[in-house]
Amino acid sequence: MTSSLRRLPRVPRPVLRWAGERVQRWSEASVQGSRRNAMVAATALTQRRVEAREVTDYLASLHGPAVASPHDAHGDAAHARR
């Protein structure tokens, strides 16, 4: 039985080490970038929630709580800390 696969040339260890380190650095940078993006998104979402709550509270102070706040149904923990 004859194999059609050819043997690949050997790669020197320093080249393999360099490639491995390069992949490791890329992986770490990718994870850090993902974490940073998630933190920015979470901060923006929190700010929007606070702003929405402030608007709801302001309108309720003008007109009374005639309509239930959508935040009340979800148990807005940020508002509960005020």
SVG drawing of the C-alpha trace seen along z (x, -y; Angstrom):
<svg xmlns="http://www.w3.org/2000/svg" viewBox="-53 -68 69 70">
<polyline fill="none" stroke="black" stroke-width="0.4" points="0.0,0.0 1.5,-3.3 0.8,-6.5 0.2,-9.7 1.2,-11.9 4.6,-13.5 6.7,-14.2 6.8,-17.9 10.2,-19.5 11.2,-19.9 10.6,-23.3 13.5,-24.6 12.6,-24.9 13.2,-28.6 10.6,-29.2 8.1,-27.0 8.8,-28.8 8.3,-32.2 5.1,-31.1 3.7,-29.7 4.6,-32.9 3.0,-35.0 -0.2,-33.0 -0.3,-33.3 0.1,-37.0 -2.6,-37.3 -4.9,-35.2 -4.3,-37.3 -4.8,-40.6 -8.0,-39.3 -9.4,-38.3 -8.4,-41.7 -10.1,-43.5 -13.3,-41.5 -13.3,-42.3 -12.8,-46.0 -15.7,-46.0 -17.9,-44.2 -17.1,-46.7 -17.8,-49.7 -21.1,-48.1 -22.1,-47.4 -21.3,-51.0 -23.3,-52.4 -26.3,-50.1 -26.1,-51.1 -26.1,-54.8 -29.1,-54.4 -31.0,-52.6 -30.2,-55.4 -31.3,-58.0 -34.5,-56.1 -35.2,-55.8 -34.6,-59.5 -37.0,-60.4 -39.6,-58.0 -39.2,-59.5 -39.4,-63.0 -42.5,-62.4 -44.1,-60.6 -43.3,-63.6 -45.2,-65.8 -48.2,-63.7 -48.2,-61.1 -47.6,-57.4 -50.6,-56.9 -48.8,-54.3 -46.6,-51.7 -42.9,-52.1 -41.4,-49.4 -38.5,-49.4 -40.7,-48.4 -41.7,-45.1 -38.0,-44.2 -37.0,-45.1 -34.4,-47.7 -31.7,-47.1 -29.8,-50.3 -32.9,-52.4 -33.4,-50.5 -30.0,-51.6 -30.9,-55.3"/>
</svg>
